[in-house]
Amino acid sequence: MTMLWSLCLASEFGKNLILPTKSNAAPASASAGATAAAPKAASAAVSSEASPATKADSSSSASVASSRVQEKCEFQASVEDVYQVFVDPARTQAFTRGPAVLEPVVGGKFKMLSDNIEGTFLELVRNEKIVQKWRMNSWPSGHYSTVTLVFTSSPSGCLLKLTQDKVPTSALESTRQGWHRYYFESIKMTFGFGASLM
């Protein structure tokens, strides 16, 4: 158990410490594949489900079979504190452990996680809801999903409900795992919002 924890810790916090130079840069597809292999975060306070229905998305240049991801996560923090993590550039940079660009206004852009995630803010209702046009750079060119984050009070602090429509079916599992690993668990660990220690 201690060895597994050490390997996970080294893998998570050791990334990006040694950056490649132009002469030995890894291909972009290698880093995209690492996301798909990410292990599921274990947390009793996090639940998820995916809609089994798929459909062709006509908004991009080619048809992309897509699905819906629905997640719930409990945070031991106020609704305002959790909401601010998603709109305050300094807090976003803290939990992503890297540069993040955020313009938290309707029509404002965002980029984070080594530019792997990008999009536009479509709706912001303070301490209640955020809607984003959202994509991973490994998705088909021009294909965006719609992310809706709803923040509500709960007995433990804040319940965050995520709905993500138009996720390419081929990226469904890696997207779900990414929300757990790079958002929910990272936010809990960074800010102490209910992190579970193994």
N, C-alpha and C positions, 0 to 999 in steps of 0.2 A: 504494500500500500504506500509506504514512504517513497519507494523507488518510482512508482507510477506518478505520485504527486510531484516529485522532483522533475521528472521528465516533462510533465504538463507545464510546470512552472517555467522551466528552461525554454520550452517551445514557445509559450505565450509571451514571456517578457524578454526573451533573447532575440526575437525577430527584429530586423532592421538595425541591429547593432553594427554589423559589418556590411556596408553597402557596396555593391559591385561597381567597378569602374567600367568605362565604355568597352575596354578590351575583354572583360570577362562577364558582361551583363547576361543574366539569365533571360530566356525568352519570356514574353508576357504570358504565354499560355501556361508556363510552369507555375507562376504565382496564382493564376486563376484556378488551377487544379487543386492548389493547397486548400482553398476554401471548401471545396467539395469534400475533402477528406477530414475536415474538422470534426472532432467528436461532439456529440450532443452534450450540452450542459445539463448536469443533474441538479434539479432544484424542485422541491415539492411545491413551491409557490408559483411555479411557471407551468402553464398548460398550453397546448396547441392543438390545432386541427387544420386540415386542408380540405377544401371543397373538392370532391371527387370529379366534379364537372370540369371539362376542358372546353375551350372554344378557340376559334381562330381570331386573332386580333387584327383588325383591318386598319389600325391607326399607323402601323409601320409599313415600310415599303414592301415587305413580304409577309405572308401570313405566318403568325407565330402561335402555336398551340399554347394556351395559357390556363392558369388555375388561380385559385384564391388561397391565401394564407391567412389564418386567424390565430392570434396569440393573445394570451392574458398573462400579466405579470404583476405580482404584488410587491410593492416597495414599502419599506418602513421609513417613510418620509412624507412630508406634506405634499399635497397636489401641486402647490406652487413650486416647491423645490424640484420635483420630478419634471414639471413642465419646463422650468428654466434650463435643465440639462439639454433640452432639445433646441433651445433658441439662443442661448448665451454662448458665443464663440469660445470663451475661455473654458467653460465647463465641458463643452463638446471636445475641445482639444485635450482636456484632462482625461476623459474616459476613453477616447480613441488613441491616446498616447502618441499624437502626431499632429501635424498641421491640419487645420480645418477652416474652410471659408464658409461663413454663414451670413446671409443678409435676411434676417427674420422679419420680412415685410411681404405682403402679397405681391407676387411676381419676382421676389428676391431669389437669388441662386444659392446653392450650397454644394460643397465638395468636401469629402472626408475620406478617411481610411486609405491614405496614399492615392487619392483620386480614384479609388475603386467604386465609390458611391458618389453620385451627383444627381442634381435635380433642381426643382423650383418649388417654392412655397406657394400653394394655391389658396389656402385659407388658414387664418390664425385667430382663434378665439381664446383669449388669455385664460390660462389655467383650466381650460375645458377641452379644446380640440385643435389639432394640427392636421392639415391635409397637404400632401406633397405629391408632385410628379417626380418619380424616383426611379433610378436605374443603376445597375451594376455595369461596369465597363466591359465585362465578359459577355453580356447579352447581345443579341443581334443589334446591329447598328440602327439607331433611331427608335428602338423599342423602350417604352417607359411603362412602369406600373403606377398605380395610384395607391399611396399609403395614407391611411386615416388612423390617427392616434387619438384616443378618447381617454381623458383623465378624470377619474371620479374618486371621491373619498371612500375609504373602506375602514373596517375596524383596525387594520394594521397600519393604515396611513393612506396609501394611494393605490388604486387599481388602474393599471394601464391596459386598455384594450386596443389591439392592433388589428386592422384589416388591410390586407394588401391584395388588390385586384390586378389582373393581367400579368402575373408572374409567369415567365416561360416555364412550361411543364418540365423541360429538361433541367431547369435550375431550381425547381421547387424545394427539394430537400436541402440544398446548400444555402438557399435563401433563409429557410426556417432556422437552420443551424446558425447562420450568421446573426440573426436577430438575437438568439440566445447568447451566443458567445461574445460577439463584438458590441452588442448593445446592452441587453439586460444584465448579464453577469458582470460585465465590465463596469457598468454604472453602479451596481451594488458594491463591488470591490473598491472602486475608486472613492465613492462618497460614503460608504458604510450604510447604504440603504437596505440592509438585510442580507448581506453576504453570508453564505453558508460556508463554514470551514470543514474540511474533511479530516 
